[in-house]
Amino acid sequence: MDLSKLPRLSGTDASAPAPAPVHSPTRETQPQPPAVPARTNFIAGPDLWISLIVGVLMLGLSRHFGAYLLDRATGQFYHTGFFFIVDGVQTTNEVPYSQLEGLAMLSDAAIFAFGLALIFDAIMRTVCLVAGVMVQRLAIGAALCFTIAATLFNAYAAIKLLHIDITPLISGLAIAFGGYMAFEQIRAVRAAR
C-alpha cells in the first residue's frame, strides 16, 4: 500500500513530494582497547589508612608480646611482674609469660600477628601505587599469604580461648577483618593479571 496516495489531514498539497528520509551518519565501530584494571579501587582510598592505623593499634594492644620478642631476641628474660603464690605467700619466683593465666601469651601473639598483617597490607598498598605489574603481583600475593596465616592463627587462638571459657573479642574481630582483607587481596590479584 502506497501511503502517498492517501489524503493528508493537515491540508497540505498531496502532490508535493515526500521529504527524503534523513539518515544519521553512521560511525564505524572501532575495537576498544582492553580495559586497564582499576588499581586505584583497591590501592588508594581510606583502606590504606585504616590498615595502617588499626595495625598500629593492634600492635599497641599486644605490646607485651612485642616486648617479649624483643627481650628474647636480645637474650634477656622477659619480666611479667607476676609472682607465684605458695600457701598464700608470694614467692620471689616470677611467672613466665607462657604460663600466665588465661593464655595471655597466645592471645597477645594472635593480636600481634594480625597487627603485623594489617601493617603489611598498608605497605603493600603503598608499594603497588608506584611499582610495576610484576612487583604488584608479588606484593599482593605476599600480603595475601600473611593475611591468611594471621587470620588462621587468630581462629586457632579463639578456639583455644573458648575452650577455657574466655570470649576472644579481638581475635573474633581479627577473623572477620582478616576474611575481608583476604577477599579484597584475592580480587586485587585477579585484577593485576
C-alpha positions as CSV (number, residue, x, y, z in Angstrom):
1,M,0.0,0.0,0.0
2,D,1.3,3.4,-1.0
3,L,0.8,5.9,1.7
4,S,1.5,8.9,-0.6
5,K,-1.9,8.4,-2.4
6,L,-3.9,8.7,0.8
7,P,-5.4,12.2,1.5
8,R,-3.5,14.3,4.1
9,L,-5.3,15.6,7.1
10,S,-3.1,18.6,7.5
11,G,-4.4,20.3,4.4
12,T,-1.1,20.2,2.6
13,D,-0.8,19.5,-1.1
14,A,-0.9,15.8,-1.7
15,S,1.1,16.3,-4.9
16,A,4.1,17.6,-3.0
17,P,6.9,15.1,-2.9
18,A,7.5,13.4,0.4
19,P,10.6,14.6,2.2
20,A,13.7,12.4,1.8
21,P,14.4,10.3,4.8
22,V,17.2,11.8,7.0
23,H,19.9,9.3,7.6
24,S,22.1,9.8,10.7
25,P,25.7,9.5,10.0
26,T,27.0,6.1,10.9
27,R,30.1,5.7,13.0
28,E,32.3,2.9,12.3
29,T,32.8,0.9,15.4
30,Q,36.4,0.7,16.3
31,P,37.7,-2.0,18.6
32,Q,38.1,-0.7,22.1
33,P,41.4,-1.2,23.9
34,P,41.3,-3.8,26.7
35,A,40.3,-2.2,30.0
36,V,43.1,-1.4,32.4
37,P,42.4,-2.9,35.8
38,A,41.3,-0.2,38.2
39,R,44.2,-0.3,40.6
40,T,43.0,2.7,42.5
41,N,39.8,0.9,43.6
42,F,41.9,-1.5,45.6
43,I,45.0,0.5,46.5
44,A,44.0,4.1,47.1
45,G,41.5,5.4,49.5
46,P,40.8,5.0,53.1
47,D,41.6,1.3,53.2
48,L,45.3,2.1,53.3
49,W,45.0,4.4,56.3
50,I,42.6,2.1,58.1
51,S,45.0,-0.8,57.7
52,L,47.9,1.3,59.0
53,I,46.1,2.8,61.9
54,V,44.3,-0.3,63.1
55,G,47.5,-2.3,62.6
56,V,49.4,0.1,64.9
57,L,46.6,-0.1,67.5
58,M,46.7,-3.9,67.4
59,L,50.4,-3.8,68.0
60,G,49.8,-1.4,70.9
61,L,47.2,-3.8,72.4
62,S,49.6,-6.7,72.2
63,R,52.7,-4.7,73.2
64,H,53.6,-7.3,75.8
65,F,54.2,-9.9,73.1
66,G,56.3,-7.4,71.2
67,A,58.4,-6.7,74.3
68,Y,58.7,-10.4,74.9
69,L,60.0,-11.0,71.4
70,L,62.5,-8.1,71.8
71,D,63.8,-9.4,75.1
72,R,64.1,-12.9,73.7
73,A,66.0,-11.6,70.6
74,T,68.4,-9.7,72.9
75,G,68.9,-12.7,75.2
76,Q,67.1,-11.1,78.2
77,F,64.5,-12.6,80.5
78,Y,61.0,-11.0,80.0
79,H,59.6,-9.8,83.3
80,T,55.9,-10.3,83.6
81,G,55.6,-8.6,87.0
82,F,53.6,-11.6,88.4
83,F,54.9,-13.9,91.0
84,F,53.9,-17.4,92.1
85,I,52.0,-17.7,95.4
86,V,52.5,-20.7,97.6
87,D,50.3,-21.2,100.6
88,G,49.1,-17.6,100.4
89,V,52.6,-16.2,100.4
90,Q,54.1,-14.5,97.4
91,T,57.4,-16.1,96.3
92,T,60.3,-14.5,94.5
93,N,59.8,-16.7,91.5
94,E,58.3,-14.7,88.6
95,V,55.7,-16.4,86.5
96,P,56.9,-16.9,82.9
97,Y,55.0,-15.2,80.2
98,S,53.9,-18.6,78.7
99,Q,52.4,-19.7,82.0
100,L,50.3,-16.6,82.7
101,E,46.6,-17.4,83.4
102,G,44.1,-17.1,80.5
103,L,46.5,-18.0,77.7
104,A,47.7,-14.4,77.7
105,M,50.8,-15.2,75.5
106,L,48.7,-16.9,72.9
107,S,46.1,-14.2,72.8
108,D,48.8,-11.4,72.6
109,A,50.6,-13.4,69.9
110,A,47.5,-13.7,67.7
111,I,46.6,-10.0,68.0
112,F,50.3,-9.1,67.3
113,A,50.3,-11.2,64.2
114,F,47.1,-9.6,62.9
115,G,48.5,-6.1,63.6
116,L,51.6,-7.0,61.5
117,A,49.3,-8.3,58.7
118,L,47.4,-5.0,58.7
119,I,50.7,-3.0,58.6
120,F,52.0,-5.3,55.8
121,D,48.8,-4.7,53.9
122,A,49.3,-1.0,54.1
123,I,52.9,-1.3,53.0
124,M,51.8,-3.5,50.1
125,R,49.2,-0.9,49.0
126,T,51.8,1.8,49.1
127,V,54.3,-0.3,47.0
128,C,51.5,-1.1,44.5
129,L,51.0,2.7,43.9
130,V,54.5,3.1,42.4
131,A,55.5,-0.4,41.3
132,G,55.1,-2.3,38.1
133,V,52.6,-5.1,37.5
134,M,55.0,-7.9,38.4
135,V,56.0,-6.3,41.7
136,Q,52.3,-5.6,42.4
137,R,51.5,-9.3,41.9
138,L,54.3,-10.3,44.2
139,A,53.4,-7.8,46.9
140,I,49.7,-8.6,46.8
141,G,50.5,-12.4,46.9
142,A,52.8,-12.0,49.9
143,A,50.3,-9.9,51.7
144,L,47.6,-12.4,51.0
145,C,49.7,-15.3,52.4
146,F,50.5,-13.2,55.5
147,T,46.8,-12.2,56.0
148,I,45.6,-15.8,55.7
149,A,48.2,-17.1,58.1
150,A,47.4,-14.3,60.7
151,T,43.7,-15.0,60.3
152,L,44.1,-18.7,60.8
153,F,46.3,-18.2,63.8
154,N,43.6,-15.9,65.3
155,A,41.0,-18.6,64.6
156,Y,43.2,-21.1,66.5
157,A,43.7,-18.7,69.4
158,A,39.9,-18.1,69.5
159,I,39.2,-21.8,69.7
160,K,41.7,-22.3,72.5
161,L,40.3,-19.3,74.4
162,L,36.8,-20.6,74.0
163,H,37.8,-23.9,75.5
164,I,38.8,-22.2,78.7
165,D,35.6,-20.0,78.7
166,I,37.2,-16.8,77.6
167,T,35.4,-14.8,74.9
168,P,38.0,-13.8,72.3
169,L,36.6,-10.5,71.2
170,I,39.6,-9.1,69.5
171,S,40.6,-12.4,67.8
172,G,37.0,-12.6,66.6
173,L,37.3,-9.2,65.0
174,A,40.6,-10.2,63.6
175,I,39.0,-13.2,61.9
176,A,36.2,-11.1,60.4
177,F,38.5,-8.4,59.1
178,G,41.1,-10.9,58.0
179,G,38.4,-12.6,55.8
180,Y,37.5,-9.2,54.3
181,M,41.2,-8.4,53.7
182,A,41.9,-11.7,52.1
183,F,38.8,-11.3,49.8
184,E,40.0,-7.9,48.7
185,Q,43.5,-9.1,48.1
186,I,42.3,-12.0,46.0
187,R,40.3,-9.6,43.9
188,A,43.4,-7.4,43.5
189,V,45.5,-10.5,42.4
190,R,42.9,-11.2,39.8
191,A,42.8,-7.6,38.6
192,A,46.6,-7.4,38.3
193,R,46.7,-10.1,35.6
